[in-house]
Amino acid sequence: GYGLAHWLLSFISIGLLAWGISRLGQWLSLSTLDCAIAAILFWLAGEALIGGEWMFDGVEPKTLAHGCGLIAFAGVAQGRWRAPALWMALGLYLHFLAAGYWLAAAILLGILLGQRATIFRFALATLALTIPLLTLLVMGQVEARSVVQPPDLPPADYIYSILRVPHHVAPFDPTNGLLRQTKTSLVY
């Protein structure tokens, strides 16, 4: 069943990204062909343009979260707040950091467009929808501090952030490749 599940989730992930790109394209007055060319260039550039994420070769919660975040971003660009808040909340539940990027980008875009009331409603609705998630995240951090650390092992946050995925804490370290991906992203 893994192959079928992977195929189905890949299809959903690409569908979310395509929907977000098309909505953003509408706001920018781009044709369908323009949007398709942008997506193809993104894929040809190695698709690792958003913090080293891959979008088309596999599925994990962050690929779905990016799609939800892009849909929400496009909705905010069009001056909406209700549906974008729902999409953003879904993205945050899927992957807090990936959708958090889109949340920050959407809020900044709304401010730059002078949509202060819309952005306030959007941010407040997103916050209200994610209170259970935020509560779990905060409780997890508080409880993690009360766990007795074995003396012969490094802390879990050190293992995860320094040993396993160092690009999370040192994004500009030339050994982890994120700087190269960022340069490619800026060129794109």
C-alpha positions in Angstrom: 0.0 0.0 0.0 3.0 2.3 0.3 3.3 2.9 -3.4 -0.3 3.9 -3.8 -0.3 6.1 -0.7 2.9 7.8 -1.9 1.4 8.4 -5.4 -1.8 9.8 -3.9 -0.1 12.1 -1.5 2.3 13.3 -4.2 -0.6 14.1 -6.4 -2.3 16.0 -3.6 0.9 17.9 -2.8 1.5 18.9 -6.4 -2.2 19.8 -6.7 -1.9 22.2 -3.8 1.2 23.8 -5.2 -0.4 24.1 -8.6 -3.6 25.7 -7.1 -1.5 28.1 -5.1 0.6 29.1 -8.2 -2.5 29.6 -10.3 -4.1 31.8 -7.6 -1.0 33.8 -7.3 -0.7 34.0 -11.1 -4.3 35.4 -11.2 -3.3 38.1 -8.8 -0.2 38.9 -10.8 -2.2 38.8 -14.1 -0.1 36.0 -15.4 -1.4 33.5 -18.0 -1.7 29.7 -17.3 1.3 29.3 -19.5 3.4 31.8 -17.5 2.5 29.9 -14.3 3.4 26.5 -15.9 6.7 27.9 -17.1 7.5 29.2 -13.6 6.7 25.8 -12.1 8.8 24.0 -14.7 11.8 26.4 -14.1 11.4 25.8 -10.4 11.6 22.0 -11.0 14.5 22.3 -13.5 16.5 24.5 -11.0 16.6 21.6 -8.7 13.3 22.4 -6.8 15.3 23.0 -3.6 14.7 26.7 -3.7 12.8 27.0 -0.4 15.3 26.2 2.3 16.5 23.0 0.6 13.0 21.5 0.4 12.1 19.1 -2.4 8.6 19.4 -3.7 8.0 16.9 -6.5 10.2 13.8 -5.7 8.6 12.7 -2.5 6.0 13.5 0.2 6.3 14.5 3.8 4.2 16.9 5.8 6.2 20.0 4.8 5.6 19.5 1.1 1.8 19.6 1.9 2.4 22.5 4.3 4.1 24.5 1.5 1.1 24.0 -0.7 -1.3 25.1 2.0 0.9 28.1 2.8 1.1 29.2 -0.9 -2.7 29.0 -1.2 -3.0 31.1 1.9 -0.4 33.6 0.7 -2.2 34.0 -2.7 -5.5 34.5 -0.8 -4.0 37.3 1.3 -2.5 38.9 -1.8 -6.1 39.0 -3.2 -7.3 40.8 0.0 -9.0 37.8 1.6 -8.6 36.5 5.1 -11.1 33.8 6.0 -10.1 31.0 3.6 -6.4 31.9 3.8 -6.6 31.6 7.6 -8.0 28.1 7.3 -5.4 27.1 4.7 -2.6 28.6 6.8 -3.8 26.8 10.0 -3.9 23.5 8.1 -0.3 24.1 6.9 0.8 25.0 10.4 -0.6 21.8 11.7 1.2 19.8 9.0 4.6 21.5 9.5 4.9 24.4 11.8 8.2 25.8 10.4 7.4 25.4 6.7 4.0 27.0 7.0 5.5 29.5 9.4 7.6 30.9 6.6 4.4 31.4 4.5 2.7 33.0 7.5 5.5 35.6 7.9 5.5 36.2 4.1 1.7 36.6 3.9 1.7 39.1 6.9 4.6 41.1 5.4 2.9 41.1 1.9 -0.4 42.3 3.5 1.4 45.1 5.3 3.3 46.1 2.2 0.0 46.2 0.3 -1.6 48.4 3.0 -4.2 45.7 4.0 -3.7 46.3 7.7 -7.3 45.4 8.7 -7.3 42.3 6.5 -3.9 41.1 7.9 -5.1 41.7 11.5 -8.2 39.5 10.9 -6.1 36.9 9.0 -3.4 36.7 11.8 -6.1 36.6 14.6 -8.1 33.9 12.8 -4.9 31.9 12.2 -3.9 32.2 15.8 -7.3 31.2 17.0 -7.3 28.1 14.8 -3.8 27.1 16.0 -4.2 27.6 19.7 -4.3 23.8 20.4 -1.2 23.3 18.3 0.6 26.2 20.0 -0.4 24.8 23.4 1.1 21.4 22.6 4.3 23.0 21.4 4.7 25.1 24.5 3.8 22.2 26.8 6.3 20.0 24.9 9.0 22.5 25.6 8.1 22.9 29.3 7.9 19.1 29.8 11.2 18.5 27.9 13.0 20.7 30.4 11.8 18.5 33.3 13.1 15.2 31.8 16.2 13.9 33.5 19.0 13.8 30.9 21.2 10.7 30.9 24.8 11.7 31.7 26.3 9.7 28.9 24.1 11.2 26.0 23.9 14.6 24.5 20.5 16.4 24.8 17.9 15.6 22.2 17.9 19.1 20.8 21.7 18.9 20.2 21.3 15.6 18.4 18.6 17.0 16.2 19.9 20.4 15.5 23.7 20.0 15.5 24.2 16.4 14.5 21.2 15.4 12.3 20.2 18.6 10.5 22.8 21.4 11.1 21.3 23.6 8.4 18.5 24.5 10.9 20.9 26.3 13.2 23.7 27.2 10.8 22.1 28.0 7.5 25.1 29.8 6.0 27.7 27.1 6.9 29.1 26.2 3.5 29.3 22.5 4.4 25.5 21.9 4.5 24.6 23.2 0.9 21.9 25.6 1.9 24.0 28.6 0.9 24.3 27.2 -2.6 20.5 26.6 -2.7 19.9 30.1 -1.5 22.0 31.5 -4.3 20.1 29.5 -6.9 16.9 30.7 -5.3 18.0 34.4 -5.7 18.9 33.8 -9.3 15.5 32.2 -9.9 
